[in-house]
Amino acid sequence: MRLFLSVDLVGSTAFKQSRQAWLPAILNFYRDFDYIVHQQYRAFRQRSNALIAPPEFWKSNGDELLYTCDLTTRAQAVDAIHIWLAALSAYRCDLATLSEDMDVKSTAWIALFPSPNSEVFFRRNGVQFRGDGKDDAILVQAEMREQWYEGKNRGDIIRDFVGPSIDTGFRLSGWSTPRRMVISADLAFLLTSSYGQSDEPLPLHFSGAQKLRGVVDNQPYPMIWLPVGAGARTEARDDSIGRHLTDPELLRSFCEAIIEQNYKVFTPLFLADDPDADGDFGWTPPYIINRIISDWQAEKRHKLAA
């Protein structure tokens, strides 16, 4: 399971249109945010000694930076969000000294691999890894994946992530604002089901549901968010929609019901802090295991037939 985190520079289009010397501020965003997020990660590790993978830069999309990290326990999801929130806060302080016209907004979601989501690999500069199978997309993907995880020729390979959970995350980013960090419903379920190394609970909020084009058959999707930035807590207090669902237990039950109703769309949740004692999470849905086995067997048959 992977956590995905997005940070987007708000106001950058108007900033670039109104200034000739706009490039330094944008370059500072690319450099400074990455430095700050890893600085916050190191500080967290020093304080807690928690085992958690560092945020890994995935890619940029204009003035949006995307990060990802592996999750192996529910507590890691909580800790990773605390690290990310600290990075957002620290970067905002730096940004305020450079420009009053820009801010950042953020989104977070989770996705399960290799099913129902998938890694895809691309060759850089037309590099070929096997001449006899270059026209077979399945074989090329399998070979590049093996090269990637063996740590060979990574400089010639680009890894990307695709799938329904990735699409949902990008749709959710349209709801985020500088004061509201929107998160997916399955991530909210994880965050309300565990406690990480931080003693401070995450103040999740619910503001009704709206349709996300193409997501859960166009049914209303819950808007769940964390208050961030200056004035965020005031905005949270003023929001009366769904106020009763700010209670973690109620919000957890609400998210659980949504996941159960759409279990083939949402990320199946089976992370465990203690697999021997955690009956809710220490298992894998059989249909996911069967799908992965089927995909592996099909790929193996394809290789043998090539």
Secondary structure, 3 states (H helix, E strand, C coil): CEEEEEEEEECHHHHHHHCCCCHHHHHHHHHHHHHHHHHHHHHHHHHHCCCCCCCEEEEEECCEEEEEEECCCHHHHHHHHHHHHHHHHHHHHHHHHHCCCCEEEEEEEEECCCCCCEEEEEECCCCCCCHHHCCCHHHHHHHHHHHHHCCCCHHHEEEEEECHHHHHHHHHCCCCECCEEEECHHHHHHHCCCCCCCCCCCCCEEEEEEECCCCHHHCEEEEEEEECCCCHHHHHHHCCCCHHHHCHHHHHHHHHHHHHHCCCCCCCCCCCCCCCCCCCCCCCCHHHHHHHHHHHHHHHHHHHHC
